[in-house]
Amino acid sequence: MTDLGALTETEAKAELARLATRLAAANRAYHAEDAPEISDAEYDALKRRNAEIEARFPSLKRADSPSDQVGAAPASGFQKITHRVPMLSLGNAFEDEDVHEFDSSIRKYLGLAPDAPLAYTAEPKIDGLSLSLRYEDGQLIHAATRGDGSTGENVTANARTIAGLPQSLTGAPAVLEVRGEVYMSHADFEALNTRQAASGDKTFANPRNAAAGSLRQLDALITAARPLKFFAYAWGDLSAPLADTQSGAITRLADLGFDTNPLTKLCKSPAEMIAHYRQIEEARATLGYDIDGVVYKVDDLALQSRLGFRSTTPRWAIAHKFPAELAWTRLEAIDIQVGRTGALSPVARLQPVTVGGVVVSNATLHNEDYIAGRSATGEEIRGGKDIRLGDWVQVYRAGDVIPKISDVDLSKRKKDSKIFRFPETCPECDSQAIREEGDAVRRCTGGLICPAQAVEKLKHFVSRGAFDIEGLGARQVEQFYGDGWIKEPSDIFRLRPRFASGLQQLKNREGWGEKSAENLFDAIDAKRQIDFHRFLFGLGIRHLGEAAAKDLARHFPDWSALAEAADRAAQEPARNDPSKEALKASPAWASFLDIDGVGRALTQSLVTALAQDHERASIDRLAAELTILPPEAQSNDSRVAGKTVVFTGTLEKMTRAEAKSRAEALGAKVSGSVSAKTDLLVAGPGAGSKARKAADLGIETLDEDGWLALIGAP
Ligand code: JCF
């Protein structure tokens, strides 16, 4: 190999060409043919040599440079895997008090006395990324990232390269999905960054990013060179139970060959849980890997199953987070961003500062009251200290949440500093920005004429929980909006015909070729059939989150039924500050408000949005492009799906809350009163007028055991 210093430009050019060919061949051999022809070390050496030559002769860097094939892989490069059992996230606790509250709410839900025995596991919460490994007949068949919890990315080839991860199991259930956290140790992270820097490749901000970037490499050869580790802590689909308890199941996973965290402990009370939390917190710096809290889980798996889930988190587990990290820095500017619903959000631009290992240069300032240090009702925020440009401010960062400004050092404030004046017009479209009574947020009144609102609405529309169109992310939306190609969601579905000729236009664009343009149109067409709840969430209506969208989709047969109910509600005479109960007197409003999880704010915002002519016309244009799929009757095999059930009297095997959420999980609607619409009454001892009314109406009535038998409960 010619010494780099002695290399002429002609020689360098030729060598870069040879390296590109060799590295491409090595990649092909590894992937397509599953037959690596060079060692990892050799591969690394070739890549390094390539980077060194490029660094010395930047103008010779090739369009197909192997260096560019390293970076973060586009998400579209992976196939999707639908999790048979959703991968959940955890609710958070911050204070000791929250841990006591966790315990008492579980006891309340289960109807357990305060002194009844109840054990929990406590384990460090690893700051990595979660992975689900599916084994069938003992063989690892695929590995998937969490993704949005229901669908993740197929990273099987990469997961196979994780050291110590069993490729096959003996004595495991025929189907076993093992879940856990992929992470990188501090030592491996430092070494990786040193190597990356030496070869001119990008370095990572923290071990979590390094682990994520490594696992999500399209090139498994690169993943193989990255020292990833895995702790198992949970499971998904199973053909046979692992054990009766969480701790037993973890032991079983360890026996099967998985690494499990050695600091996992069985605790018998909140006091013991908190004591273990303190112990882990003290050991934190010596563990050699990042953790961000402690996870507690109900140990008894039968109780876990009774407790079940809220919309995205289990009731039987919680993450007790470590306190946030703090740092002081200078506030350089306050920018105002305009969101999807017109909200003006102030953002602090900071002199960059490291907070808990991450460089922070932006922080949220929430709203104008937060800057002023006083709420509309006169309560002090930060002891009443306002925030001014040039101030010395404290930045607070907790886990992965957006950093915020938590304090101001008034002794360092400049004498001539001025109170920050929050804008009263939209910085994007100049429309008036107004604050409604009781709302802490100032909103642009420009609606869709405001480019910021329009773009944010479009970005929301293509986001993960909504239409999730592959290849059409925030960046592309901005680009297309800027070009005037898409102004509202329905335009997305008219892109292909519009671009029969315009394809040329797209192809001329940087980053777009014939194939990527075709792929984009195909990805768009694939979403013409869309789940009802994704459609609803995609509309970007204020207060209409993913969980509420699912609740609505379950209770209305289709979009036109929902829209008609909203139209009827809009006809109801406007009331001043109507209470939820008063509104329920109207059947149209009740058809929304009776749904668990759907409140007044959401209903009002939905009804108002659909009653606005331009908004409605835009939604109608969108709906005309789509086939909106009704929710897969999620438990349509259950005998109670779609039925309206009323519980009355005393339940002896479960609390009312548990009975209600289990019935709802099976697709039933639970109501508090008996009417002609009631399908089933479950009556315990002491049932009175409701049981009589049900008898009068000829409604089927069961006792608690009959109900449990009906839903197939043990
Ligand atoms: O260590 C973790 N990051 C972690 C995440 C540990 C757990 O036991 C978890 C989790 C996420 C979900 N358990 C669940 C159910």
Residues whose N, C-alpha, C, O or C-beta is under 5 A from the ligand:
A	BS01	JCF	L88 S89 P124 K125 I126 E181 Y233 A234 V295
